[in-house]
Amino acid sequence: MTDARFRTELRDFLTDHHPGRRPKDRAERLTWQKKWLATLYDAGFAGPSWPREYGGMGLSFAHQVIYQEEYARARVPGPLGTGLGIAAPTLITYGSPEQKERFLRPMLRGDSVWAQGYSEPAAGSDLPALRTTARREGDGPEAVYVVNGQKVWNSSADIADILFTLVRTGPPDSRQDGISYLLIDAHAPGVTIKPLRDLTGDAHFCEIFLDDVRVPVADRIGEENGGWPLVRTSLGHERAAGAMNQAALYRRVLDELVELAHERGATADPLVRDRLADFEIRVRIMRLTGMRTIADILAKGEPGPASSTSRLFIALFEQDLHEFAVDLLGPYGILGRRDPHAVQRGRWVWGFLRTRASTIGAGTAEIQRNTIAEQVLGLPRDPAMPTAERTR
């Protein structure tokens, strides 16, 4: 199929099946999103990068780029949870045939929502120092892990059905050599999930408490104590998944920012015009970097350490863009979303507050810089870092 025909067919589908306005009620919104994901899947328009054998589209590089552009343009709901872009590539690479059959299609269709359980209060950037333990009990098909610990910074955990989680199955000092990758039923006895409210006033992430949670050994991905390579796959895809999505999203957001500048009568100011031109350049770089990341995945199967460059670039960009937008609003930049006088319902102020976390989530900016320096540029290792590599 030609690029033009694919774009037209996708655009027509997204227009004809648009789910309508986003419900305000949280429960209704979740149902609305799940229904949309099911519509995509049932029509064969879900999983642009997923292999066809697992229900995806198996698109070429060019068509994946077109898909992300048209999806962002259509303003339709995005994926639920964090499984599609992070856990799925890991499961496809390392999962058993039975695990792939059991988990992948329900995840893609939105029937099962996944959330990540990596970071801990005392093991954020130093992920190999995680303390959540999994003690094995029994043998054979009935064998289980008894899991105890705490996780934090878990996006969408409050709506999740499955937690893809890192646990320590080795000795306390085993660091990355004693980590395993478990899939935990979010509704299992002993799992407590508490939403955490952030600067925006919303609860976008949670903390998770695991108290004697019994997890079948069959729900471990990969070998016992062999989870670290899976971590690298997950984190690489987490950063890569955001690259093209964010590029398409911020193409639209920047256009809306230019409209805001016009509305505020600021476009005659040469300093404003200079900033807008800078953002335009960076959006185009973001798109090209996202395309390069997709090309690397198609060629090598993995995004590699270069995915850290796009992650860092996007994090700094979205912070700069929203800081500029708030400055552009002048006194209105202090009004929140619930204030009746807020410009555009306070969306730019909300974005400013939300992106304070951009340089923390999916790996802090400091860790990304170290990864880029050491693994991309080949610079000497930072002597201040612990012996085992940090990734978060």
C-alpha positions in Angstrom: 0.0 0.0 0.0 1.3 3.4 -0.9 2.0 6.0 1.8 -0.7 8.3 0.5 -3.3 5.5 0.5 -2.4 4.4 4.0 -2.6 7.9 5.3 -6.0 8.4 3.7 -7.4 5.1 5.0 -6.1 5.7 8.5 -7.4 9.3 8.6 -10.8 8.2 7.4 -11.0 5.5 10.0 -10.0 7.9 12.8 -12.5 10.5 11.7 -15.4 8.1 11.1 -14.9 6.3 14.4 -13.9 9.2 16.6 -15.1 8.4 20.2 -16.2 12.0 20.9 -15.5 14.3 23.8 -13.5 13.0 26.7 -15.8 12.3 29.7 -15.1 14.3 32.9 -16.1 11.5 35.2 -13.1 9.3 35.9 -14.9 5.9 35.7 -16.7 6.9 32.5 -13.4 8.1 31.0 -11.8 4.7 31.7 -14.7 2.9 30.0 -14.5 5.4 27.1 -10.8 4.7 26.6 -11.2 0.9 26.8 -14.0 1.0 24.3 -11.8 3.0 21.9 -8.8 0.7 22.2 -11.2 -2.3 21.5 -12.5 -0.4 18.4 -8.9 0.1 17.1 -8.0 -3.6 17.7 -11.1 -5.1 16.2 -10.7 -3.0 13.1 -7.0 -3.9 12.7 -5.7 -0.4 13.6 -3.9 -1.2 16.9 -0.2 -1.9 17.5 1.5 -0.2 14.6 4.9 -1.6 15.6 3.6 -4.9 16.9 4.1 -8.1 14.9 1.0 -9.3 13.2 1.1 -12.7 14.9 0.3 -10.9 18.2 -2.5 -8.8 16.8 -0.5 -5.8 15.7 -0.2 -4.1 12.3 3.5 -4.9 11.6 3.9 -1.6 9.8 6.9 -0.5 7.8 9.1 2.4 9.1 7.3 4.9 6.8 3.9 3.8 7.8 4.7 3.9 11.5 5.7 7.5 11.1 2.4 8.3 9.3 0.4 6.4 11.9 1.9 8.5 14.8 1.3 11.8 12.8 -2.3 11.0 12.0 -3.1 9.6 15.5 -1.9 12.8 17.1 -3.8 15.0 14.6 -7.0 13.1 15.2 -7.0 13.9 19.0 -8.2 10.4 19.9 -7.4 8.6 23.2 -4.0 7.2 23.7 -3.0 3.9 25.3 -4.0 3.0 28.8 -1.2 2.3 31.3 2.4 1.8 30.4 2.4 -1.7 29.1 2.1 -1.2 25.4 5.3 0.7 24.9 7.4 -0.9 27.6 6.3 -4.3 28.8 5.1 -5.6 25.4 8.5 -5.4 23.6 10.1 -7.1 26.6 7.4 -9.9 26.6 7.7 -10.3 22.8 11.5 -10.7 23.1 11.8 -12.8 26.3 8.4 -14.3 27.1 7.5 -17.9 26.6 4.9 -18.9 23.9 2.3 -19.4 26.6 3.0 -16.0 28.2 2.7 -14.3 24.8 -0.5 -16.0 24.1 -2.0 -15.2 27.5 -0.9 -11.6 27.9 -0.3 -9.8 24.6 -3.6 -9.6 22.8 -5.6 -8.5 25.9 -3.0 -5.8 26.6 -3.3 -4.5 23.0 -7.1 -4.5 23.0 -7.3 -2.6 26.3 -8.9 -5.5 28.1 -6.0 -5.6 30.5 -4.2 -2.5 31.8 -0.5 -2.7 32.8 1.6 -0.5 35.0 5.3 -0.5 35.8 6.7 -1.4 39.2 10.4 -0.5 39.1 11.4 2.5 41.2 11.4 2.4 45.0 11.8 5.1 47.7 15.4 4.1 48.3 16.2 2.9 44.8 15.1 5.4 42.1 18.2 6.3 40.1 20.1 3.5 41.6 17.7 0.8 40.4 20.1 -2.2 41.1 19.7 -1.3 44.8 16.0 -2.2 44.9 14.9 -4.0 48.0 11.5 -5.6 47.1 12.1 -9.3 47.8 10.6 -12.4 46.2 11.1 -15.6 48.2 10.5 -18.8 46.3 8.2 -21.4 47.9 7.5 -24.9 46.5 8.5 -26.8 43.4 6.9 -27.6 40.1 3.8 -26.0 38.6 2.6 -24.9 42.1 5.7 -23.0 42.9 5.2 -19.3 43.9 7.2 -16.3 44.9 6.2 -14.5 48.1 6.8 -10.8 47.4 7.3 -8.0 50.0 8.3 -4.4 49.4 7.2 -1.0 48.2 7.3 0.7 44.8 6.7 4.4 43.9 6.3 6.6 40.9 4.0 4.1 39.3 1.9 5.7 36.5 -1.6 4.3 36.1 -1.1 1.7 38.8 -4.5 2.7 40.2 -6.3 1.4 37.1 -3.9 -1.5 36.4 -4.7 -5.2 36.2 -1.1 -6.3 35.9 2.1 -4.9 37.4 5.3 -5.7 35.6 7.7 -5.5 38.4 11.4 -5.9 39.4 12.1 -7.9 42.5 15.1 -9.2 44.3 15.4 -13.0 44.2 19.1 -13.0 44.9 21.1 -12.1 48.1 20.6 -8.5 49.4 24.0 -7.4 48.0 23.5 -9.0 44.6 22.5 -5.8 42.9 21.7 -6.3 39.2 22.8 -10.0 39.3 19.9 -10.9 41.7 16.9 -9.2 40.0 14.0 -11.0 38.4 11.1 -9.7 36.3 7.7 -10.7 37.6 4.1 -10.1 36.4 1.9 -9.4 39.5 -1.9 -9.4 39.5 -2.7 -5.9 40.7 -5.9 -7.3 42.4 -4.1 -10.1 44.3 -4.4 -10.3 48.1 -1.6 -8.2 49.7 -1.4 -5.6 46.9 -2.2 -2.1 48.1 -2.2 0.8 45.6 -2.4 4.4 46.8 -2.6 7.3 44.3 -0.2 10.3 45.0 -1.4 13.8 44.2 1.1 16.0 42.3 1.5 19.7 41.6 -1.3 19.8 39.1 -3.8 18.6 41.8 -4.3 15.3 40.0 -3.0 11.8 40.8 -1.0 10.6 37.8 1.1 8.1 39.7 0.9 5.9 42.8 2.8 4.0 45.4 2.4 0.3 45.7 2.7 -1.8 48.8 3.3 -5.6 48.4 2.7 -7.6 51.6 3.2 -11.4 51.2 1.8 -11.3 47.7 1.9 -14.8 46.2 2.9 -14.8 42.5 3.2 -18.0 40.4 6.7 -18.7 39.2 5.1 -19.2 35.8 4.5 -15.4 35.8 8.2 -14.7 35.8 9.6 -13.4 32.5 13.1 -14.8 31.7 15.3 -16.6 34.1 15.5 -16.2 37.9 18.1 -13.6 38.7 18.2 -12.8 35.0 16.0 -9.8 34.9 18.6 -7.1 34.3 18.8 -7.6 30.5 15.0 -7.3 30.5 15.2 -4.0 32.4 17.5 -2.6 29.7 15.0 -3.7 27.1 12.1 -2.2 28.9 13.7 1.1 29.7 15.1 1.5 26.1 11.6 0.9 24.7 10.1 3.2 27.2 12.3 6.0 26.0 11.9 5.0 22.3 8.1 4.7 22.5 7.8 8.3 23.6 10.0 9.7 20.9 7.7 9.5 17.9 4.5 9.9 19.9 5.9 13.1 21.5 7.1 14.4 18.2 3.7 14.1 16.7 2.0 15.5 19.8 4.2 18.5 20.1 3.9 19.3 16.4 0.3 20.1 17.2 1.0 21.7 20.6 3.5 24.1 19.1 1.0 25.1 16.4 -1.5 25.9 19.2 1.2 27.9 21.1 1.7 30.0 18.0 -2.0 30.6 17.9 -1.9 31.7 21.5 0.9 34.1 20.7 -1.3 35.6 18.0 -4.2 35.9 20.3 -2.1 37.6 22.9 -0.8 40.1 20.3 2.8 39.0 21.0 4.0 37.9 17.6 5.3 41.3 16.7 7.8 41.0 19.5 11.1 39.8 17.9 12.1 38.0 21.1 8.8 36.0 21.0 9.3 35.3 17.3 12.8 34.1 18.1 11.6 31.7 20.8 8.9 30.3 18.5 11.4 29.7 15.8 13.6 27.9 18.2 10.7 25.6 19.2 10.0 25.0 15.6 13.5 23.8 15.0 13.4 21.6 18.0 10.1 20.0 17.1 11.6 19.1 13.7 14.7 17.7 15.4 12.4 15.7 17.7 10.6 14.2 14.7 13.8 13.2 13.0 15.2 11.7 16.2 12.0 9.7 16.6 12.3 8.4 13.1 15.9 7.4 13.7 14.9 5.5 16.8 12.2 3.6 15.0 14.7 2.8 12.2 17.1 1.4 14.9 14.4 -0.8 16.4 13.5 -2.2 13.0 17.1 -2.8 12.1 18.4 -4.2 15.4 15.4 -5.1 17.4 16.4 -2.8 20.2 16.5 1.1 20.5 19.9 1.0 22.2 21.5 3.6 24.5 20.9 6.4 21.9 17.2 6.4 23.0 18.5 8.4 26.0 19.2 11.3 23.7 15.6 11.6 22.5 14.3 11.2 26.1 16.5 14.0 27.4 15.8 16.2 24.4 12.0 15.8 24.9 12.1 16.3 28.6 14.0 19.6 28.3 11.9 20.8 25.4 8.5 20.3 27.0 9.7 22.1 30.1 11.0 25.1 28.1 7.9 25.2 25.9 5.5 25.4 28.9 7.7 27.9 30.8 7.5 30.1 27.7 3.7 29.7 27.4 3.2 30.7 31.0 5.4 33.8 30.5 3.3 34.6 27.5 0.1 34.6 29.6 1.4 37.3 31.9 -0.7 37.6 35.1 -3.0 34.9 33.8 -0.1 32.5 34.2 -0.9 32.1 37.9 -4.5 30.9 37.3 -5.2 27.2 37.5 -7.7 25.1 35.6 -10.6 25.7 37.9 -10.4 29.4 37.8 -13.1 30.8 35.5 -10.7 33.5 34.2 -8.0 31.0 33.2 -6.9 31.2 29.6 -7.8 28.1 27.6 -9.1 26.5 30.8 -5.6 26.7 32.3 -4.1 24.1 30.0 -0.7 25.9 29.7 -0.4 26.3 33.5 -1.4 22.7 34.0 1.3 21.7 31.4 3.9 23.8 33.2 3.2 22.1 36.5 3.0 18.6 34.9 6.3 18.9 33.1 8.2 19.6 36.3 8.4 15.8 36.5 9.7 15.4 32.9 13.3 15.3 34.0 12.6 12.6 36.6 10.3 10.1 34.9 11.6 7.3 32.6 15.1 8.0 33.9 16.3 11.3 35.4 18.1 13.9 33.2 21.3 13.3 35.1 21.2 9.5 34.4 20.4 10.1 30.8 23.4 12.4 30.4 25.6 9.8 32.0 24.2 7.1 29.6 24.8 9.4 26.6 28.3 10.3 27.7 29.5 6.8 28.5 27.5 4.5 26.1 27.0 6.8 23.1 30.0 9.2 23.1 32.4 6.7 24.7 33.6 9.2 27.4 35.2 7.9 30.7 32.8 6.5 33.3 31.6 8.9 36.0 33.6 7.9 39.1 30.8 9.2 41.4 28.5 6.4 40.1 28.2 3.1 41.9 30.0 0.0 40.5 26.8 -1.3 38.9 25.3 0.8 36.2 22.4 3.1 37.2 19.5 3.3 34.8 16.7 5.4 36.4 
